[in-house]
Amino acid sequence: MDINTLHPLETKFLRSLSDNQVFSPESFMENKDLTPENVRGVIGWFKAKNWLNVVEEQTVVKAELTEEGKIYAKKGLPLRDVWNILSSKPSTIIEIINKTDLNQQEIGKAVGFLKKNGFMEERDGLLCLVNLQIPEYIETLENLVSEGTKHDIILSSLTEKDTAVLDDNAKKRGSGSIFRIKEQKQVKYRLNEDGESVRKIVLSSDTKDQIGNLTPEILREKSWEGRKFRKFGISLKPKSKPLGRLHPYGRFLDTVRKELISMGFEEMKGPIVESEFYNMDVLFMPQHHSARDIHDIYLVKDPSKASDIPSAILSKIASAHRDGGRSGSRGWGYDFDTEKTQRLVLRSQGTAISARTMTKKPPIPGKFFAIARCFRYDSVDATHAPDFFQIEGIVLEENINFRHLLGLLSTFAEKLAHAEEIKFVPGYFPFTEPSVEAMIKHPQLGWIELGGAGIFRPEITVSLDIPCPVIAWGLGLDRMAMNALKINDIRELFTQDIEKIRSSKVVI
């Protein structure tokens, strides 16, 4: 072992140890030359070199100062301030407020404590101390706060009296809590045979005056003359430096967008806060449909109604609901509520964007898609979330049919979701006929629903003056991403675990 390659902290640490000494970072609390932070760094290096044995592991309960506790450590405890004022002369609450920078809540708590414990009484409207001997409780709390400014307090090292005072000031919630209790794993180490042999070499060698970093000052003053330079161990792996990258799910959404644009689709846009007119009524969903129940959609409180619904289109949609309008159907047979249709909701389906697009006389033939964030009141589990992304799309063409739709769905499942198995089952939606649900087989979860699709009903297309068939689909992008990224829980798409995000597969 060439000890000239050791870091100065390593040699200093090895020189500080005695034979077979058991140590931990906490055992260097009072050491002036090596801080616990220094020792933690050295322990990390020694672990990489396999020079340590673990002697003991235990969970230690500690207390640390809260932000409020740190403030009191600087300016003093409210209890002490109130005591000092009353020890001069009896005072009222107002007088105490005027003599300190404490707020009324802090003064109230201090006065309440002193009264409750018999240190203070009220005479003729004045607060008076029973005696002028400072309570031991206050002095103990001050000592604990002072100790907390230096390091975390280990509860097992406290006396029963100190523990009671600390516990009383750590159990409070919100304002007034001075200490925070936490558990921390404490590990004790001892040098193994290899580490001990290096320590002995260091003790017998002169490495104290080595130069580790060559600075301009050393060169200018020529203080390097007659001294040795520390060698560098280039075989050690450098510290990893993670590079910035896009979130895996964000990359997936970008990939979906690029793929669809490359297939000739044009992207549609629409607002997240949408009126029931575009979210449901244009789509021929009856106003008494169960999907409009407050447990399925989120209503917007303020403003609560939309003001941009075109009256010409509104009258045609209302007619389709009442009696089918010009579509040839009988409609739903009820009086359409023009007030209800203005209600604002959080968009519950991407098809609302298709509805908006179709009211703007899109070109024929035309292919459109949207990546839509949607919101529904739903219980969170492995495949459901209250907000989610849909890939929404429509194709308008004279000769398009159901077989074209199934072909597109298969392409999306294979190309975007990387699905190896796909199947179709009959479905029902108020706005399409025929309707279908696409399903893909997830490697762990089995068959999961990808989304619904179909051909828009004439009550929609005729009412919007669209003279050709329109196929439409709304697929769950989150579930497509689960299959493509090989994850088993939809919540993993939005995890805050940075290491999991860094190691996630990137789909291109």
Wavefront OBJ file of the C-alpha trace (Angstrom):
o trace
v 0.000 0.000 0.000
v 1.454 3.380 -1.043
v 0.325 5.663 1.777
v 1.335 8.694 -0.282
v -1.929 8.258 -2.199
v -4.041 8.704 0.949
v -6.081 11.858 1.392
v -4.840 14.108 4.238
v -8.121 13.462 6.090
v -7.487 9.709 5.850
v -4.013 9.964 7.354
v -5.221 12.373 10.055
v -8.045 9.993 10.920
v -5.778 6.941 11.061
v -3.346 8.792 13.330
v -6.203 9.655 15.723
v -7.179 5.998 16.272
v -5.816 3.690 18.937
v -5.380 -0.076 18.584
v -8.681 -1.834 17.749
v -10.679 1.324 18.517
v -14.413 1.180 17.876
v -15.657 4.427 16.342
v -18.572 6.208 14.673
v -18.973 9.751 13.301
v -20.742 10.694 16.539
v -17.667 9.737 18.608
v -15.819 12.710 17.054
v -18.281 15.340 18.334
v -15.677 17.001 20.564
v -12.688 16.494 18.243
v -11.276 19.827 17.047
v -9.248 18.398 14.149
v -11.846 15.998 12.708
v -15.561 16.798 12.529
v -18.273 14.111 12.252
v -18.714 15.226 8.621
v -14.992 14.605 7.962
v -15.271 11.156 9.540
v -18.340 10.249 7.473
v -16.360 11.043 4.328
v -13.400 8.953 5.484
v -15.712 6.044 6.388
v -17.114 6.164 2.856
v -13.607 5.957 1.375
v -12.612 3.127 3.730
v -15.746 1.180 2.817
v -14.794 1.397 -0.865
v -11.343 0.048 0.032
v -12.748 -2.730 2.284
v -10.834 -1.572 5.369
v -13.742 -1.642 7.846
v -15.769 -4.138 9.855
v -19.204 -3.254 11.235
v -19.195 -3.826 15.002
v -22.675 -2.648 15.960
v -25.841 -1.180 14.385
v -28.546 0.491 16.410
v -31.338 2.997 16.002
v -30.762 6.135 18.040
v -33.582 8.523 18.937
v -32.483 12.151 18.643
v -33.948 15.621 18.995
v -33.121 18.572 16.766
v -34.192 22.201 16.934
v -37.133 23.223 14.767
v -37.000 26.504 12.849
v -38.868 28.105 15.733
v -36.399 26.565 18.178
v -33.480 28.088 16.251
v -35.121 31.512 16.512
v -35.520 31.104 20.284
v -31.872 30.001 20.524
v -30.871 33.410 19.119
v -33.305 35.794 20.802
v -34.204 33.843 23.975
v -37.214 31.916 25.229
v -40.570 33.689 25.672
v -40.753 32.093 29.131
v -37.497 33.816 30.150
v -38.606 37.188 28.723
v -41.943 37.126 30.588
v -40.233 36.001 33.813
v -37.651 38.799 33.610
v -40.348 41.454 33.187
v -42.469 40.161 36.080
v -39.418 39.790 38.339
v -38.975 43.575 38.082
v -42.581 44.405 38.927
v -46.119 43.007 38.524
v -47.518 43.848 35.068
v -50.531 43.450 32.828
v -50.548 41.503 29.563
v -50.613 44.809 27.635
v -47.527 46.040 29.498
v -45.670 42.825 28.702
v -46.597 43.163 25.015
v -45.268 46.738 24.983
v -41.981 45.745 26.636
v -41.102 42.799 24.343
v -41.166 41.847 20.672
v -43.167 38.724 21.483
v -46.540 38.186 19.852
v -49.703 37.719 21.877
v -49.734 33.942 21.314
v -46.181 33.524 22.684
v -46.961 35.652 25.725
v -50.227 33.778 26.313
v -48.450 30.404 26.306
v -45.739 31.656 28.683
v -48.284 33.154 31.105
v -50.423 30.012 30.910
v -47.432 27.797 31.780
v -46.392 29.954 34.743
v -49.959 30.038 36.106
v -50.561 26.314 35.613
v -47.387 25.361 37.469
v -47.941 27.740 40.402
v -45.153 30.192 39.553
v -47.545 33.126 38.989
v -50.829 34.454 40.270
v -53.123 37.361 39.424
v -53.709 40.135 41.973
v -55.868 43.198 41.297
v -55.583 42.734 37.532
v -51.782 42.396 37.639
v -49.670 39.296 36.994
v -47.350 38.621 39.930
v -44.627 36.016 40.546
v -45.107 33.819 43.602
v -41.341 34.020 44.282
v -38.340 35.380 42.441
v -36.430 32.086 42.189
v -36.172 31.223 38.479
v -37.938 27.870 37.826
v -35.602 24.971 37.175
v -37.799 24.081 34.173
v -36.813 27.309 32.366
v -33.101 26.832 33.034
v -33.268 23.210 31.870
v -35.066 24.191 28.656
v -32.489 26.937 27.999
v -29.647 24.439 28.454
v -31.302 21.987 26.063
v -31.808 24.691 23.425
v -28.173 25.753 23.798
v -27.055 22.135 23.409
v -29.288 21.781 20.343
v -27.428 24.599 18.583
v -24.212 22.522 18.731
v -25.504 19.089 17.696
v -28.490 16.767 17.789
v -29.433 15.669 21.295
v -29.387 11.904 21.945
v -32.371 11.202 24.180
v -30.788 8.176 25.899
v -28.016 10.450 27.244
v -30.465 12.735 29.076
v -31.589 12.556 32.681
v -35.215 11.808 33.438
v -35.819 15.501 34.242
v -34.215 16.703 30.994
v -36.164 14.120 28.996
v -39.471 15.299 30.488
v -38.738 18.960 29.623
v -37.612 18.131 26.070
v -40.569 15.824 25.490
v -42.966 18.533 26.683
v -41.580 20.924 24.061
v -41.424 18.391 21.241
v -44.970 17.015 21.408
v -46.590 20.347 20.554
v -47.979 20.755 17.055
v -47.629 23.908 14.973
v -46.424 27.103 16.626
v -44.482 26.609 19.866
v -42.753 23.330 19.047
v -39.057 23.810 19.854
v -37.717 20.300 19.225
v -38.345 17.681 16.556
v -37.838 13.994 17.392
v -36.227 11.750 14.786
v -34.767 8.256 14.565
v -31.353 7.684 13.042
v -29.392 4.532 12.393
v -26.009 4.635 14.127
v -23.270 2.267 12.988
v -20.022 1.588 14.856
v -16.926 0.402 12.998
v -13.494 -1.018 13.617
v -10.581 -1.281 11.212
v -10.164 -4.769 9.829
v -6.803 -6.443 9.327
v -6.056 -4.543 6.104
v -7.086 -1.217 7.594
v -5.050 -1.824 10.728
v -1.928 -2.616 8.697
v -2.346 0.699 6.800
v -2.757 2.556 10.108
v 0.514 1.150 11.405
v 2.339 2.164 8.218
v 0.923 5.691 8.552
v 2.000 5.930 12.207
v 5.547 4.936 11.287
v 5.776 7.320 8.319
v 6.159 11.060 7.910
v 3.104 12.157 5.916
v 2.083 15.179 7.977
v 3.699 17.817 5.790
v 2.611 16.564 2.367
v 1.136 18.943 -0.212
v -2.178 17.780 -1.596
v -3.214 20.771 -3.697
v -0.790 23.033 -5.522
v -2.092 26.591 -5.068
v -0.907 29.957 -6.483
v 0.205 30.935 -2.967
v 2.443 27.872 -2.636
v 4.036 28.627 -6.016
v 4.442 32.333 -5.264
v 5.981 31.802 -1.828
v 7.951 28.712 -2.916
v 6.742 26.924 0.200
v 6.791 23.668 -1.734
v 10.571 23.464 -1.523
v 11.740 20.565 0.616
v 8.223 19.091 0.987
v 6.644 16.005 -0.530
v 3.630 15.956 -2.827
v 0.780 13.566 -2.185
v 0.295 11.009 -4.931
v -3.127 10.541 -6.485
v -4.782 7.124 -6.830
v -6.149 7.208 -10.357
v -7.585 3.686 -10.073
v -10.461 4.874 -7.857
v -13.723 5.550 -9.630
v -14.622 9.247 -9.795
v -17.735 10.522 -8.082
v -20.722 10.049 -10.347
v -22.263 13.230 -11.670
v -25.804 12.602 -12.941
v -26.694 14.559 -16.033
v -29.987 16.321 -16.582
v -32.515 14.500 -18.719
v -36.166 14.649 -19.598
v -38.624 12.704 -17.464
v -39.274 9.231 -18.992
v -43.007 9.899 -19.247
v -42.355 13.298 -20.784
v -40.129 11.617 -23.364
v -42.890 9.097 -24.037
v -45.470 11.854 -24.667
v -43.046 13.630 -27.016
v -42.486 10.358 -28.864
v -46.227 9.792 -29.294
v -46.632 13.323 -30.666
v -43.778 12.875 -33.183
v -45.069 9.480 -34.332
v -48.576 10.787 -35.030
v -47.293 13.861 -36.844
v -45.083 11.582 -38.969
v -48.256 9.620 -39.865
v -49.852 12.796 -41.256
v -52.009 13.770 -38.255
v -52.495 17.400 -37.268
v -52.550 18.279 -33.569
v -55.726 19.702 -32.018
v -55.815 21.951 -28.947
v -58.508 22.641 -26.367
v -58.939 24.084 -22.847
v -58.739 22.010 -19.661
v -61.691 23.951 -18.199
v -64.488 23.096 -20.616
v -68.229 23.670 -20.876
v -70.634 20.746 -20.701
v -71.646 21.770 -24.207
v -68.368 20.590 -25.778
v -67.534 18.007 -23.109
v -70.864 16.158 -23.442
v -73.751 17.841 -25.295
v -72.127 18.079 -28.732
v -71.256 14.403 -28.260
v -74.949 13.526 -27.955
v -74.656 12.499 -24.299
v -78.103 13.066 -22.747
v -78.141 15.651 -19.980
v -79.494 13.079 -17.536
v -76.672 10.596 -18.353
v -75.012 9.038 -15.288
v -71.549 10.228 -16.399
v -72.652 13.757 -15.516
v -73.148 12.848 -11.897
v -71.039 14.989 -9.575
v -69.114 11.854 -8.522
v -67.705 11.461 -12.053
v -66.816 15.020 -13.051
v -65.353 18.060 -11.342
v -67.505 21.200 -11.523
v -65.851 24.625 -11.570
v -67.108 26.988 -8.883
v -66.019 30.414 -10.163
v -66.749 31.217 -12.914
v -69.380 28.524 -13.113
v -70.706 29.127 -16.650
v -69.257 29.545 -20.137
v -70.139 32.486 -22.341
v -68.633 31.458 -25.700
v -71.137 28.891 -27.006
v -72.219 29.747 -30.601
v -76.009 30.117 -30.669
v -76.369 28.622 -34.185
v -74.582 25.407 -33.231
v -76.319 25.319 -29.844
v -79.764 25.299 -31.483
v -78.801 22.403 -33.783
v -77.377 20.333 -30.887
v -80.469 21.059 -28.767
v -82.687 19.918 -31.635
v -80.700 16.673 -32.016
v -81.217 15.940 -28.309
v -84.950 16.736 -28.422
v -86.039 14.905 -31.581
v -82.944 13.955 -33.597
v -82.900 17.183 -35.620
v -81.932 16.540 -39.252
v -80.231 13.222 -38.464
v -83.292 11.015 -39.024
v -83.284 9.622 -35.448
v -85.801 10.271 -32.693
v -83.212 11.887 -30.390
v -83.471 11.434 -26.635
v -86.960 12.895 -26.328
v -86.471 15.513 -23.588
v -86.378 19.310 -23.308
v -82.772 20.395 -23.719
v -81.570 22.645 -20.846
v -79.632 25.581 -22.340
v -78.532 26.699 -18.854
v -77.055 23.329 -17.898
v -75.042 23.156 -21.117
v -73.067 26.263 -20.061
v -71.772 24.706 -16.818
v -67.965 24.638 -16.617
v -66.193 21.418 -15.706
v -62.666 20.059 -15.756
v -62.404 18.229 -19.079
v -63.389 14.604 -18.401
v -62.549 13.202 -21.845
v -60.306 14.105 -24.747
v -63.270 13.781 -27.104
v -64.243 17.298 -26.007
v -61.345 18.552 -28.148
v -62.661 16.594 -31.137
v -66.082 18.153 -30.537
v -64.589 21.648 -30.654
v -62.623 20.822 -33.798
v -65.693 19.498 -35.620
v -67.638 22.696 -34.896
v -64.965 24.684 -36.785
v -65.579 23.059 -40.195
v -62.385 20.973 -40.457
v -61.043 20.044 -43.924
v -62.176 16.796 -45.552
v -60.243 14.554 -45.760
v -58.579 15.354 -42.451
v -56.689 13.549 -39.692
v -56.394 15.066 -36.216
v -55.057 14.065 -32.789
v -54.728 15.579 -29.317
v -52.776 14.695 -26.192
v -55.357 15.668 -23.597
v -55.091 15.817 -19.842
v -58.433 14.740 -18.385
v -59.990 14.659 -14.913
v -62.496 12.257 -13.372
v -63.396 11.516 -9.794
v -61.840 8.063 -9.402
v -60.218 5.885 -6.770
v -56.447 5.625 -7.182
v -55.054 2.150 -7.850
v -52.540 0.468 -10.152
v -54.450 1.399 -13.337
v -56.619 4.399 -12.297
v -55.923 8.011 -11.326
v -58.138 11.100 -10.920
v -56.179 12.901 -13.642
v -54.768 11.182 -16.696
v -53.685 11.673 -20.305
v -55.682 10.500 -23.323
v -54.578 10.258 -26.930
v -57.633 11.514 -28.771
v -58.145 11.481 -32.506
v -60.564 11.703 -35.430
v -60.351 10.973 -39.151
v -62.838 12.557 -41.599
v -63.027 10.879 -45.014
v -65.678 9.913 -47.569
v -64.989 6.183 -47.665
v -63.611 5.524 -44.188
v -65.161 2.626 -42.248
v -64.906 0.470 -39.145
v -62.125 -1.725 -40.565
v -59.943 1.371 -41.014
v -60.562 2.207 -37.353
v -59.501 -1.248 -36.155
v -56.369 -1.016 -38.282
v -55.427 2.323 -36.760
v -56.032 1.040 -33.221
v -53.783 -1.964 -33.885
v -51.066 0.333 -35.223
v -51.265 2.587 -32.157
v -51.125 -0.387 -29.781
v -48.072 -1.877 -31.483
v -46.177 1.295 -32.388
v -46.901 3.488 -29.342
v -47.688 1.068 -26.502
v -45.244 -1.617 -27.749
v -48.027 -4.167 -27.190
v -47.475 -7.714 -28.400
v -51.103 -8.805 -27.966
v -54.251 -6.781 -28.665
v -57.934 -7.642 -28.770
v -61.201 -5.808 -29.412
v -64.467 -6.199 -27.504
v -67.844 -4.563 -28.202
v -68.381 -1.285 -26.375
v -71.051 1.338 -25.828
v -70.668 5.120 -25.975
v -73.532 7.593 -26.497
v -71.658 9.322 -29.321
v -70.433 6.408 -31.491
v -72.121 3.515 -33.284
v -70.717 0.952 -33.751
v -68.364 1.210 -30.744
v -65.406 -0.884 -29.656
v -62.994 -1.103 -26.731
v -59.338 -1.906 -27.408
v -57.403 -4.013 -24.892
v -53.723 -4.921 -24.655
v -51.987 -7.599 -22.611
v -49.618 -6.215 -20.000
v -46.813 -8.664 -19.076
v -47.687 -8.534 -15.342
v -51.230 -7.122 -15.081
v -52.757 -9.183 -17.905
v -55.441 -7.678 -20.137
v -55.977 -3.955 -19.488
v -58.385 -1.594 -21.229
v -56.641 0.804 -23.601
v -59.671 2.903 -24.492
v -62.785 3.273 -26.584
v -63.429 4.054 -30.236
v -66.119 4.052 -32.874
v -67.836 5.957 -35.694
v -69.547 9.197 -34.690
v -73.344 9.027 -34.799
v -75.232 11.073 -37.427
v -76.838 13.090 -34.610
v -73.357 14.630 -34.225
v -72.002 14.816 -37.761
v -75.260 15.950 -39.404
v -75.874 18.566 -36.711
v -72.370 19.947 -37.341
v -72.803 19.882 -41.152
v -70.081 17.242 -41.643
v -71.052 15.324 -44.824
v -68.880 12.207 -44.316
v -68.182 9.469 -41.749
v -65.891 10.345 -38.832
v -64.006 7.659 -36.910
v -62.862 8.577 -33.408
v -60.876 7.114 -30.530
v -59.785 8.045 -27.022
v -56.992 5.876 -25.626
v -55.374 5.977 -22.185
v -51.837 7.265 -22.702
v -50.886 6.464 -19.110
v -51.727 2.791 -19.649
v -49.924 2.767 -22.985
v -46.864 4.171 -21.183
v -47.140 1.489 -18.478
v -46.762 -1.185 -21.127
v -44.075 0.653 -23.105
v -42.007 1.520 -20.018
v -42.601 -1.909 -18.417
v -44.059 -0.669 -15.114
v -46.846 -2.283 -13.098
v -48.407 0.741 -11.359
v -49.717 3.908 -12.992
v -48.492 5.931 -9.988
v -44.879 5.148 -10.931
v -45.277 7.483 -13.921
v -45.352 10.410 -11.497
v -42.962 9.159 -8.798
v -40.700 11.612 -6.986
v -38.028 8.924 -6.467
v -35.161 10.541 -8.376
v -33.129 7.317 -8.573
v -36.079 5.438 -10.052
v -36.567 8.224 -12.601
v -32.882 8.159 -13.546
v -32.909 4.400 -14.065
v -36.220 4.269 -15.976
v -36.210 2.962 -19.513
v -36.441 5.633 -22.192
v -38.716 4.703 -25.068
v -37.878 6.250 -28.432
l 1 2 3 4 5 6 7 8 9 10 11 12 13 14 15 16 17 18 19 20 21 22 23 24 25 26 27 28 29 30 31 32 33 34 35 36 37 38 39 40 41 42 43 44 45 46 47 48 49 50 51 52 53 54 55 56 57 58 59 60 61 62 63 64 65 66 67 68 69 70 71 72 73 74 75 76 77 78 79 80 81 82 83 84 85 86 87 88 89 90 91 92 93 94 95 96 97 98 99 100 101 102 103 104 105 106 107 108 109 110 111 112 113 114 115 116 117 118 119 120 121 122 123 124 125 126 127 128 129 130 131 132 133 134 135 136 137 138 139 140 141 142 143 144 145 146 147 148 149 150 151 152 153 154 155 156 157 158 159 160 161 162 163 164 165 166 167 168 169 170 171 172 173 174 175 176 177 178 179 180 181 182 183 184 185 186 187 188 189 190 191 192 193 194 195 196 197 198 199 200 201 202 203 204 205 206 207 208 209 210 211 212 213 214 215 216 217 218 219 220 221 222 223 224 225 226 227 228 229 230 231 232 233 234 235 236 237 238 239 240 241 242 243 244 245 246 247 248 249 250 251 252 253 254 255 256 257 258 259 260 261 262 263 264 265 266 267 268 269 270 271 272 273 274 275 276 277 278 279 280 281 282 283 284 285 286 287 288 289 290 291 292 293 294 295 296 297 298 299 300 301 302 303 304 305 306 307 308 309 310 311 312 313 314 315 316 317 318 319 320 321 322 323 324 325 326 327 328 329 330 331 332 333 334 335 336 337 338 339 340 341 342 343 344 345 346 347 348 349 350 351 352 353 354 355 356 357 358 359 360 361 362 363 364 365 366 367 368 369 370 371 372 373 374 375 376 377 378 379 380 381 382 383 384 385 386 387 388 389 390 391 392 393 394 395 396 397 398 399 400 401 402 403 404 405 406 407 408 409 410 411 412 413 414 415 416 417 418 419 420 421 422 423 424 425 426 427 428 429 430 431 432 433 434 435 436 437 438 439 440 441 442 443 444 445 446 447 448 449 450 451 452 453 454 455 456 457 458 459 460 461 462 463 464 465 466 467 468 469 470 471 472 473 474 475 476 477 478 479 480 481 482 483 484 485 486 487 488 489 490 491 492 493 494 495 496 497 498 499 500 501 502 503 504 505 506 507 508
